[in-house]
């Protein structure tokens, strides 16, 4: 099993749970025997976790090449 979290907006988080499946497969032909390991993942659950709405929000990423709020104010 594998769990994954990713941010979805200001106050939401997407949670996914996967089942990882691994199996060995043999294919028989008249002239050869081919063996391979196959790995896949199956999505079992997907849930959006909603948090509270923030009173204020600012995003300084990419603003004048600065990530410091004091530099933007000055």
C-alpha positions in Angstrom: 0.0 0.0 0.0 1.2 3.5 -0.8 -0.3 6.8 0.5 0.1 10.2 -1.2 -0.8 13.7 -0.2 -0.9 16.8 -2.5 -1.9 20.4 -1.9 -5.1 21.4 -3.8 -5.6 25.2 -3.3 -5.3 27.3 -0.2 -7.2 25.1 2.3 -7.6 21.6 0.6 -5.4 18.5 0.6 -5.9 15.5 -1.7 -5.2 12.2 -0.1 -4.9 9.0 -2.3 -4.2 5.4 -1.2 -2.8 3.0 -3.8 -2.4 -0.7 -3.8 0.9 -1.8 -5.4 0.6 -5.2 -7.2 3.6 -7.2 -8.3 3.3 -10.5 -10.1 5.5 -12.9 -12.0 4.1 -14.0 -15.4 5.3 -16.9 -17.6 4.2 -17.1 -21.2 4.6 -20.5 -22.8 5.1 -20.7 -26.5 6.0 -23.8 -28.6 9.7 -22.6 -28.9 10.3 -20.5 -25.8 9.3 -19.8 -22.2 9.2 -16.0 -21.4 9.1 -14.9 -17.8 8.5 -11.3 -16.8 7.7 -9.4 -13.6 4.8 -7.0 -13.9 4.2 -4.1 -11.4 1.2 -1.9 -11.3 -0.7 0.2 -8.9 -4.4 0.5 -8.3 -6.1 3.5 -6.8 -8.2 2.3 -3.8 -9.3 5.6 -2.3 -9.3 9.3 -3.0 -10.4 11.9 -0.5 -10.3 15.7 -0.4 -9.5 17.0 3.1 -11.0 20.5 3.5 -9.4 22.8 6.1 -10.6 26.1 7.5 -10.8 29.2 5.4 -7.8 31.5 6.2 -8.5 35.1 7.3 -5.7 36.4 5.0 -3.6 34.9 2.2 -0.6 36.3 0.3 1.5 34.6 -2.3 4.9 36.3 -2.9 6.3 33.6 -5.2 7.5 35.2 -8.4 6.8 38.7 -7.2 9.8 40.9 -8.3 12.0 37.8 -7.9 11.8 38.1 -4.1 10.3 35.8 -1.5 10.7 38.2 1.4 7.7 40.3 2.4 9.8 43.2 3.7 11.6 43.7 0.4 8.3 44.0 -1.4 6.9 46.6 1.1 10.0 48.7 0.8 
